[in-house]
């Protein structure tokens, strides 16, 4: 493999992504696919085209979804190091490609949490053999990692063991940036995700695609925006829309126009990959047939490309409120009423769960226990958004954070995706994974984590990884990091399939879970030594008619229902607010 950095120490400028990977990538390499919100998807498709069935790659990447499925289907991956495998839009869910992951199909895998994964890159970037993490301890994510993870006693004797994680040093890191100059200096626009750590950790260096190669003078005028220096870059090329179908934030100067996530493409992709034949057809149309990235972009069509362009300013005003007697979403009055289902439509079990979770969050914040919310993806982030809006109406501001670098988010109405660039535009700060999962969660005792669960047991342990029958769910993402370090509230529509006596796999330990919201009430406890008690009861329209019967019929937990309080009925205003956030009903 050539590592020629071009004339006068500059990186090589290559015609396109296919030429880039053909020249610099060899079978058997460890490739890191950087997660900086703008993923290197054009290069991923090029890898899938050129190395189908012969890549034998070790791939490390923080999350395996969207275009990464193409690389999975190509058969080019031998071993995967990641934190999440599944789909994230329109809702987080398993993907059939990974159903048999526990049986090493379609490849062997090594599963981490988002912060511990990033800490491994940080250690590699700083030349350290190991680093310490507060994550993973007490979960099944500890297992099967050989020398990559070890428990250590706390030298200060504070009780909880520490995790020692080995540094991660890929051969090459693949990055997609907003722009770069001919010296290889790459401008990335936050949210930063993992930021530059993967680029510094790479043993040989970086292969980069960018929306535009700009004059050196352009970069010299904005050195604060250069995230990856040219010394790290082996070669680069232009690839407009190189993160598609995911998003990229542009530059305020207008030199590079950002674009939103292509929800139509993502929805169609999920539908196609639901069947073997559909997956083959999708792979043929979007990976095999295009001769390169330019043809892929051309297939999207001019109208779609124009529609995806990201406005520099929010689409709706910030922090506007409406009179209580006129139900509106809690954040804005800008959502057209015709997009919101009327309150008289039946309220679903999942909507009841979200609203009860939002009430529980608001109660804990007003009691002064917490001053920050970390929203996990799914019903949990809708509850966090809704609760923050409810509190704002009462004059209480609580910042909502998301793990990839969002702080103080005021969500764009009608966009239900947690990591949308529209929400980034409406945030008070755009940072990265270490700042949010580290600084705002692990180091902040007044942060409340809001999580969802595939399974949750009577000890609060959460499973989002593996079912008892061997089926893969999705994995941790940042959930383990949150549950390992801060108090948590968990949302899950109640059923004996979800509220289990013992989870099949402990993705996130339950010691810090303080409250669980279901659709008929809330379960609370003050410490890990106490059992959960049903503390509120919302009568069901059908099914069990008493709290004890509901707990017995809809959970596998011991029945502790003494001292419960009535949960107020769901109001028209609450359901209108929620449906304003989710007008398409993805979370109904």
VMD Tcl script that draws the C-alpha trace (Angstrom):
set ca {
  {0.00 0.00 0.00}
  {1.35 3.39 -0.94}
  {1.74 5.99 1.79}
  {3.17 8.68 -0.50}
  {2.13 12.04 0.84}
  {2.54 13.79 -2.50}
  {4.86 16.61 -3.46}
  {6.57 18.71 -0.80}
  {5.05 16.67 2.01}
  {1.50 17.46 0.96}
  {-1.12 14.73 0.88}
  {-1.95 13.21 -2.47}
  {-5.02 14.66 -4.19}
  {-7.04 11.86 -5.73}
  {-9.82 12.05 -8.31}
  {-12.59 10.33 -6.33}
  {-13.35 7.99 -3.44}
  {-13.03 4.83 -5.53}
  {-9.54 5.82 -6.64}
  {-8.71 6.76 -3.05}
  {-9.57 3.40 -1.50}
  {-8.16 1.44 -4.46}
  {-4.77 3.12 -4.07}
  {-4.41 3.24 -0.29}
  {-6.46 0.39 1.21}
  {-5.27 -3.21 1.29}
  {-7.19 -6.37 2.31}
  {-6.66 -7.32 5.93}
  {-6.33 -3.71 7.13}
  {-7.84 -2.35 10.31}
  {-9.95 0.58 9.10}
  {-11.54 3.05 11.47}
  {-14.63 4.82 10.12}
  {-14.75 8.14 11.94}
  {-18.00 9.19 13.57}
  {-18.03 12.97 13.40}
  {-21.78 13.36 12.61}
  {-20.68 13.52 8.95}
  {-19.77 9.90 8.33}
  {-17.46 8.82 5.46}
  {-20.32 7.09 3.65}
  {-19.05 7.71 0.10}
  {-15.85 5.87 1.02}
  {-17.90 3.12 2.69}
  {-19.76 2.49 -0.57}
  {-16.44 2.49 -2.44}
  {-15.04 -0.11 -0.03}
  {-18.16 -2.25 -0.50}
  {-17.85 -2.05 -4.29}
  {-14.15 -2.79 -4.53}
  {-13.58 -5.25 -1.72}
  {-16.77 -7.33 -1.80}
  {-15.98 -10.80 -0.49}
  {-12.25 -10.12 -0.16}
  {-11.70 -7.22 2.23}
  {-11.03 -9.32 5.31}
  {-11.14 -6.01 7.18}
  {-11.22 -5.29 10.86}
  {-13.59 -2.33 11.07}
  {-13.92 -0.07 14.08}
  {-16.74 2.46 14.20}
  {-18.90 3.78 17.00}
  {-22.21 2.75 15.42}
  {-23.11 0.35 12.63}
  {-26.20 1.55 10.80}
  {-27.31 3.26 7.60}
  {-24.60 3.02 4.89}
  {-22.49 0.73 7.07}
  {-25.05 -1.95 6.20}
  {-23.64 -1.86 2.65}
  {-20.21 -2.87 3.92}
  {-21.81 -5.67 5.95}
  {-23.69 -6.94 2.88}
  {-20.51 -6.84 0.79}
  {-18.90 -9.53 2.93}
  {-15.75 -7.40 3.26}
  {-15.74 -7.36 7.09}
  {-13.99 -10.07 9.09}
  {-14.20 -8.49 12.55}
  {-16.18 -5.49 13.83}
  {-15.47 -3.29 16.88}
  {-18.51 -1.13 17.62}
  {-21.14 0.04 20.12}
  {-24.40 -0.26 18.18}
  {-25.72 -2.41 15.31}
  {-29.20 -1.73 13.99}
  {-31.24 1.18 12.66}
  {-31.86 4.62 14.15}
  {-34.57 6.08 11.88}
  {-37.53 6.37 11.97}
  {-37.12 4.69 15.37}
  {-34.23 2.72 16.90}
  {-34.71 -0.94 16.07}
  {-32.88 -4.19 15.29}
  {-31.76 -4.86 11.72}
  {-32.11 -8.43 10.38}
  {-28.53 -8.37 9.07}
  {-27.31 -8.73 12.66}
  {-29.92 -11.14 14.04}
  {-27.30 -13.89 14.54}
  {-24.44 -11.67 15.71}
  {-24.00 -13.79 18.85}
  {-23.18 -16.75 16.57}
  {-20.49 -14.71 14.76}
  {-22.77 -14.15 11.77}
  {-22.11 -12.14 9.58}
  {-18.73 -11.54 11.31}
  {-17.06 -11.73 14.68}
  {-17.63 -8.70 16.85}
  {-16.43 -6.82 19.91}
  {-19.06 -4.66 21.65}
  {-18.35 -1.53 23.66}
  {-20.14 1.48 25.07}
  {-19.80 4.80 23.25}
  {-17.64 6.56 25.84}
  {-15.36 3.59 26.53}
  {-14.90 3.15 22.76}
  {-14.00 6.84 22.41}
  {-11.66 6.59 25.40}
  {-9.81 3.78 23.61}
  {-9.30 6.09 20.63}
  {-8.19 8.90 22.94}
  {-5.61 6.61 24.55}
  {-4.34 5.56 21.12}
  {-4.18 9.19 20.02}
  {-2.06 10.10 23.04}
  {0.32 7.15 22.74}
  {-0.97 5.43 25.88}
  {-1.25 1.64 26.06}
  {-4.32 1.79 28.32}
  {-6.75 4.22 29.92}
  {-9.28 4.04 32.76}
  {-13.04 4.05 32.32}
  {-15.99 4.13 34.71}
  {-18.11 2.30 32.10}
  {-18.71 -1.43 31.46}
  {-18.12 -2.56 35.07}
  {-21.03 -4.68 36.28}
  {-22.40 -5.35 32.79}
  {-22.04 -8.19 30.32}
  {-20.05 -5.84 28.09}
  {-17.08 -6.72 30.30}
  {-16.98 -10.24 28.91}
  {-15.01 -11.71 26.04}
  {-12.54 -8.87 25.56}
  {-9.30 -10.60 26.48}
  {-6.56 -8.09 27.19}
  {-8.69 -5.20 25.88}
  {-10.50 -4.85 29.21}
  {-9.68 -5.63 32.83}
  {-11.23 -4.75 36.19}
  {-9.02 -2.99 38.69}
  {-9.68 -2.16 42.34}
  {-9.94 1.56 43.04}
  {-6.58 2.54 44.62}
  {-8.45 5.07 46.78}
  {-10.64 2.29 48.17}
  {-13.91 3.97 47.24}
  {-15.59 0.65 46.56}
  {-16.52 0.43 42.89}
  {-13.90 -1.21 40.64}
  {-12.48 0.65 37.66}
  {-12.20 -0.55 34.10}
  {-8.85 -0.62 32.31}
  {-9.29 -0.45 28.53}
  {-6.63 -1.00 25.89}
  {-5.92 1.75 23.39}
  {-7.33 1.43 19.87}
  {-4.83 1.94 17.02}
  {-6.31 1.34 13.56}
  {-4.08 1.26 10.47}
  {-6.09 3.95 8.69}
  {-8.88 6.30 9.71}
  {-11.44 7.33 7.09}
  {-12.96 10.80 7.58}
  {-15.46 12.97 5.72}
  {-15.11 16.70 6.34}
  {-16.72 19.95 5.30}
  {-13.64 21.12 3.40}
  {-9.86 20.90 3.31}
  {-7.02 22.77 1.72}
  {-4.37 21.19 -0.49}
  {-2.11 20.81 2.54}
  {-4.68 18.38 3.98}
  {-5.95 20.56 6.83}
  {-9.54 19.42 7.40}
  {-12.35 21.60 8.70}
  {-15.06 19.70 10.58}
  {-18.19 21.42 11.82}
  {-19.65 20.27 15.16}
  {-21.41 18.37 16.67}
  {-18.04 16.66 16.70}
  {-18.94 13.11 17.78}
  {-15.54 11.48 18.32}
  {-13.79 14.56 16.91}
  {-10.15 14.16 15.86}
  {-9.26 11.27 18.19}
  {-9.63 8.57 15.54}
  {-7.45 10.60 13.17}
  {-4.65 10.92 15.72}
  {-4.95 7.26 16.75}
  {-4.37 5.89 13.23}
  {-0.95 4.26 12.85}
  {-0.52 5.24 9.18}
  {-2.79 8.24 8.94}
  {-6.04 9.52 7.46}
  {-7.85 9.07 4.16}
  {-10.26 11.96 3.74}
  {-13.11 12.96 1.54}
  {-14.51 16.48 1.76}
  {-17.34 18.46 0.27}
  {-14.87 20.87 -1.26}
  {-11.12 21.42 -1.54}
  {-10.53 25.11 -0.87}
  {-7.56 27.45 -1.31}
  {-4.98 27.44 1.46}
  {-5.85 31.07 2.21}
  {-9.41 30.10 3.08}
  {-8.20 27.77 5.83}
  {-5.51 30.18 7.01}
  {-8.28 32.69 7.75}
  {-10.08 30.28 10.12}
  {-7.51 28.08 11.93}
  {-9.91 27.54 14.85}
  {-12.07 25.40 12.56}
  {-9.31 23.00 11.53}
  {-9.89 19.81 13.50}
  {-7.52 17.44 11.68}
  {-4.11 18.84 10.64}
  {-2.64 18.02 7.27}
  {0.29 16.15 8.82}
  {-2.13 13.33 9.63}
  {-3.59 13.09 6.10}
  {-2.20 10.68 3.52}
  {-4.60 11.49 0.69}
  {-7.89 13.23 0.05}
  {-10.50 13.87 -2.60}
  {-13.68 15.84 -3.14}
  {-16.99 14.03 -2.61}
  {-19.98 16.40 -2.50}
  {-22.77 14.84 -0.42}
  {-20.14 12.40 0.81}
  {-21.99 11.78 4.09}
  {-25.34 11.01 2.41}
  {-27.82 9.67 3.46}
  {-26.63 11.15 6.73}
  {-26.04 14.82 7.35}
  {-23.30 17.42 7.36}
  {-23.28 20.91 8.85}
  {-21.99 23.54 6.47}
  {-19.92 26.65 7.10}
  {-21.56 29.90 8.18}
  {-19.58 31.68 5.45}
  {-21.64 29.83 2.85}
  {-18.57 28.28 1.20}
  {-19.90 24.81 2.03}
  {-23.64 24.21 2.22}
  {-24.80 21.69 4.78}
  {-27.49 19.09 4.28}
  {-29.98 17.21 6.41}
  {-30.44 13.48 6.92}
  {-32.31 12.00 3.97}
  {-35.28 10.54 5.84}
  {-36.92 9.25 2.67}
  {-33.80 7.32 1.71}
  {-33.35 6.00 5.25}
  {-36.97 4.84 5.49}
  {-36.79 3.08 2.13}
  {-33.51 1.47 3.14}
  {-35.02 0.03 6.35}
  {-37.98 -1.32 4.36}
  {-35.74 -2.91 1.72}
  {-33.38 -4.52 4.22}
  {-36.30 -6.17 6.01}
  {-36.16 -9.02 3.45}
  {-33.30 -10.84 1.78}
  {-34.54 -10.03 -1.70}
  {-35.14 -6.40 -0.83}
  {-31.62 -6.12 0.58}
  {-30.11 -7.57 -2.61}
  {-32.07 -5.12 -4.74}
  {-31.05 -2.15 -2.59}
  {-27.39 -3.21 -2.72}
  {-27.54 -3.61 -6.50}
  {-29.17 -0.21 -7.04}
  {-27.07 1.92 -4.67}
  {-23.74 0.10 -4.39}
  {-23.04 -2.19 -7.34}
  {-24.55 -0.31 -10.28}
  {-23.18 3.21 -9.67}
  {-19.76 3.48 -11.31}
  {-18.70 5.80 -8.49}
  {-19.85 8.50 -6.10}
  {-20.76 10.97 -8.85}
  {-23.27 8.53 -10.32}
  {-24.65 7.75 -6.85}
  {-25.31 11.47 -6.32}
  {-26.83 11.79 -9.78}
  {-29.29 8.99 -8.97}
  {-30.59 11.03 -6.05}
  {-31.87 13.64 -8.48}
  {-31.69 17.43 -8.46}
  {-34.96 17.94 -6.57}
  {-33.92 15.73 -3.67}
  {-30.50 17.32 -3.42}
  {-32.04 20.78 -3.27}
  {-34.60 19.71 -0.68}
  {-31.87 18.37 1.61}
  {-29.95 21.65 1.81}
  {-29.62 22.82 5.40}
  {-30.73 26.33 6.26}
  {-28.27 28.31 8.35}
  {-31.01 29.46 10.73}
  {-33.70 27.48 12.59}
  {-36.89 26.92 10.64}
  {-39.12 27.96 13.55}
  {-38.64 30.62 16.26}
  {-36.94 29.57 19.48}
  {-38.58 29.28 22.88}
  {-42.01 30.61 21.94}
  {-45.01 29.71 24.07}
  {-48.73 29.74 23.52}
  {-51.64 30.32 25.92}
  {-52.47 27.21 27.91}
  {-56.05 27.26 26.68}
  {-54.76 26.73 23.13}
  {-52.84 23.40 23.20}
  {-49.55 23.72 21.33}
  {-46.23 21.91 21.31}
  {-44.28 23.04 24.39}
  {-41.44 24.53 22.37}
  {-42.88 26.57 19.51}
  {-46.03 27.85 17.85}
  {-44.47 27.28 14.46}
  {-45.80 23.75 13.80}
  {-48.85 23.90 11.50}
  {-51.93 22.56 13.26}
  {-52.77 20.32 10.28}
  {-49.65 18.21 11.01}
  {-50.78 17.31 14.52}
  {-53.30 14.53 15.21}
  {-56.21 15.85 17.23}
  {-56.23 15.13 20.98}
  {-59.46 13.13 20.60}
  {-57.57 10.39 18.73}
  {-57.04 7.38 21.02}
  {-53.98 7.69 23.25}
  {-51.69 4.72 22.73}
  {-49.78 2.77 25.38}
  {-46.50 4.19 24.15}
  {-47.81 7.75 24.34}
  {-48.99 7.11 27.89}
  {-45.49 5.85 28.73}
  {-43.82 8.94 27.26}
  {-46.13 11.34 29.09}
  {-45.76 9.55 32.43}
  {-42.00 9.58 31.93}
  {-42.08 13.32 31.16}
  {-44.08 13.97 34.33}
  {-41.58 11.97 36.38}
  {-38.66 13.93 34.93}
  {-40.37 17.26 35.63}
  {-41.10 16.19 39.20}
  {-37.49 15.27 39.86}
  {-36.18 18.51 38.36}
  {-38.60 20.70 40.35}
  {-37.59 18.89 43.53}
  {-34.09 20.21 42.88}
  {-32.43 16.85 42.38}
  {-31.21 17.41 38.82}
  {-30.23 20.32 36.59}
  {-29.38 18.56 33.31}
  {-31.06 15.85 31.21}
  {-29.22 13.36 29.02}
  {-31.70 12.03 26.47}
  {-31.14 8.56 25.06}
  {-32.62 7.79 21.65}
  {-36.22 6.57 21.39}
  {-39.20 7.13 23.66}
  {-36.68 8.44 26.17}
  {-35.68 11.48 24.12}
  {-39.30 12.39 23.42}
  {-40.02 12.27 27.16}
  {-36.98 14.48 27.86}
  {-38.00 17.00 25.19}
  {-41.59 17.06 26.42}
  {-40.58 17.45 30.04}
  {-38.18 20.31 29.24}
  {-41.00 22.07 27.41}
  {-43.41 21.58 30.30}
  {-40.84 22.96 32.72}
  {-40.11 25.94 30.49}
  {-43.78 26.90 30.62}
  {-43.36 27.05 34.38}
  {-40.27 29.23 34.14}
  {-37.79 26.40 34.80}
  {-34.99 25.91 32.29}
  {-33.25 22.53 32.16}
  {-30.77 21.83 29.34}
  {-31.31 18.65 27.33}
  {-28.16 16.93 26.01}
  {-27.53 14.15 23.49}
  {-24.44 11.97 23.45}
  {-22.92 13.00 20.11}
  {-22.32 16.58 21.26}
  {-25.67 18.40 21.66}
  {-26.15 20.63 24.70}
  {-29.20 22.73 25.54}
  {-31.23 21.48 22.58}
  {-34.53 23.11 21.69}
  {-35.81 20.62 19.08}
  {-37.11 21.66 15.69}
  {-40.85 20.90 15.76}
  {-41.90 17.90 13.74}
  {-38.41 16.38 13.40}
  {-38.42 13.31 15.63}
  {-34.80 12.18 15.01}
  {-32.65 12.81 18.09}
  {-29.48 13.61 16.11}
  {-30.99 15.81 13.42}
  {-28.89 18.74 12.24}
  {-32.03 20.87 12.64}
  {-31.79 20.27 16.39}
  {-28.08 21.08 16.29}
  {-28.96 24.48 14.85}
  {-31.25 24.97 17.87}
  {-28.66 24.01 20.53}
  {-26.82 26.25 22.97}
  {-23.52 24.40 22.47}
  {-22.20 21.88 19.97}
  {-19.38 19.75 21.37}
  {-18.53 16.04 21.21}
  {-18.83 12.68 22.95}
  {-16.15 13.32 25.63}
  {-17.72 16.65 26.61}
  {-21.26 15.25 26.88}
  {-20.84 11.67 28.14}
  {-17.77 12.68 30.12}
  {-18.19 16.25 31.33}
  {-21.97 16.64 31.36}
  {-22.81 13.10 32.54}
  {-19.99 11.22 34.27}
  {-18.62 14.29 36.07}
  {-22.00 15.91 36.79}
  {-23.80 14.50 39.81}
  {-26.93 16.50 38.96}
  {-27.49 14.99 35.53}
  {-30.50 12.70 35.08}
  {-30.13 10.08 32.38}
  {-33.33 9.25 30.49}
  {-33.12 5.82 28.83}
  {-35.28 3.27 27.04}
  {-35.06 -0.52 27.45}
  {-35.66 -3.64 25.42}
  {-35.82 -5.51 28.73}
  {-35.56 -4.28 32.30}
  {-35.49 -6.48 35.38}
  {-36.50 -6.04 39.00}
  {-32.98 -4.84 39.87}
  {-33.05 -2.13 37.21}
  {-30.63 -3.88 34.84}
  {-31.26 -2.89 31.22}
  {-30.92 -5.07 28.13}
  {-30.70 -3.53 24.66}
  {-28.30 -6.14 23.29}
  {-29.25 -9.81 23.21}
  {-32.46 -11.77 23.83}
  {-32.60 -15.17 25.49}
  {-33.31 -16.87 22.13}
  {-30.05 -15.48 20.72}
  {-31.50 -12.63 18.65}
  {-29.45 -9.44 18.57}
  {-31.20 -6.17 19.45}
  {-29.01 -3.08 18.96}
  {-26.34 -2.71 21.67}
  {-25.38 -0.04 24.14}
  {-24.54 3.14 22.30}
  {-24.03 5.54 25.20}
  {-26.58 3.89 27.51}
  {-24.04 1.90 29.53}
  {-21.93 5.02 30.07}
  {-24.97 6.91 31.36}
  {-26.28 4.14 33.62}
  {-22.77 3.50 34.98}
  {-22.24 7.04 36.18}
  {-25.47 8.95 36.88}
  {-29.01 8.50 38.16}
  {-31.41 7.26 35.51}
  {-35.09 7.14 34.67}
  {-36.09 4.36 32.28}
  {-39.13 4.24 30.00}
  {-40.70 1.06 28.67}
  {-44.27 0.14 27.82}
  {-45.11 -2.56 30.33}
  {-45.36 -6.21 29.32}
  {-44.06 -9.49 30.72}
  {-41.73 -9.62 27.71}
  {-40.08 -6.33 28.74}
  {-40.44 -6.20 32.55}
  {-38.63 -9.46 33.25}
  {-37.41 -11.12 36.45}
  {-33.85 -11.17 35.08}
  {-32.59 -9.70 31.82}
  {-30.96 -12.08 29.34}
  {-28.00 -9.70 28.93}
  {-26.95 -6.79 31.13}
  {-26.18 -3.99 28.68}
  {-26.44 -1.31 31.38}
  {-26.19 -2.01 35.12}
  {-29.20 -1.10 37.23}
  {-27.62 0.36 40.37}
  {-28.34 3.97 39.32}
  {-31.86 3.39 37.97}
  {-34.16 5.34 40.29}
  {-37.48 5.23 38.44}
  {-39.18 3.25 35.66}
  {-42.17 4.64 33.76}
  {-44.59 2.28 32.08}
  {-47.99 2.93 30.55}
  {-50.02 2.27 33.71}
  {-47.79 3.94 36.30}
  {-44.36 4.65 37.67}
  {-42.05 2.41 39.73}
  {-39.58 4.13 42.06}
  {-36.88 3.41 44.61}
  {-34.41 5.55 46.54}
  {-31.45 3.15 46.49}
  {-30.26 -0.07 44.86}
  {-30.91 -1.95 48.11}
  {-34.64 -1.27 47.86}
  {-37.12 -3.06 45.59}
  {-39.12 -1.03 43.09}
  {-42.58 -0.01 44.29}
  {-45.47 1.07 42.12}
  {-45.77 4.70 43.21}
  {-48.42 5.96 40.78}
  {-51.34 4.29 39.01}
  {-53.07 5.36 35.80}
  {-56.17 3.20 35.19}
  {-56.18 1.21 31.97}
  {-58.95 1.41 29.40}
  {-58.74 -2.35 28.98}
  {-57.05 -5.12 30.91}
  {-56.38 -5.29 34.67}
  {-58.51 -2.99 36.78}
  {-56.35 -2.68 39.92}
  {-52.66 -1.82 40.42}
  {-51.82 -5.22 41.87}
  {-53.48 -7.02 38.97}
  {-51.65 -4.80 36.47}
  {-48.24 -5.46 38.01}
  {-48.93 -9.20 38.13}
  {-50.29 -9.40 34.57}
  {-48.03 -6.92 32.78}
  {-44.68 -7.46 34.51}
  {-42.57 -10.33 35.75}
  {-41.66 -8.33 38.85}
  {-42.62 -8.94 42.47}
  {-45.80 -7.10 43.41}
  {-45.06 -4.05 45.58}
  {-48.01 -1.68 45.32}
  {-48.44 -0.29 48.82}
  {-48.85 3.47 49.07}
  {-49.37 4.27 45.41}
  {-50.88 7.60 44.37}
  {-53.33 8.22 41.53}
  {-51.68 9.42 38.32}
  {-53.72 12.26 36.79}
  {-55.44 11.47 33.52}
  {-53.60 12.33 30.31}
  {-54.68 15.83 29.30}
  {-55.56 17.11 25.85}
  {-52.72 19.60 26.17}
  {-50.12 16.94 26.96}
  {-51.10 14.74 24.04}
  {-51.22 17.72 21.69}
  {-47.72 18.73 22.78}
  {-46.40 15.22 22.28}
  {-48.00 14.84 18.86}
  {-46.58 18.21 17.91}
  {-43.13 16.76 18.53}
  {-43.99 13.55 16.65}
  {-46.59 14.57 14.02}
  {-46.02 11.47 11.89}
  {-46.71 9.18 14.83}
  {-43.50 7.17 14.70}
  {-43.69 6.74 18.48}
  {-47.39 5.95 18.70}
}
mol new
graphics top color blue
foreach p $ca { graphics top sphere $p radius 0.5 }
foreach p [lrange $ca 0 end-1] q [lrange $ca 1 end] { graphics top cylinder $p $q radius 0.2 }
display resetview
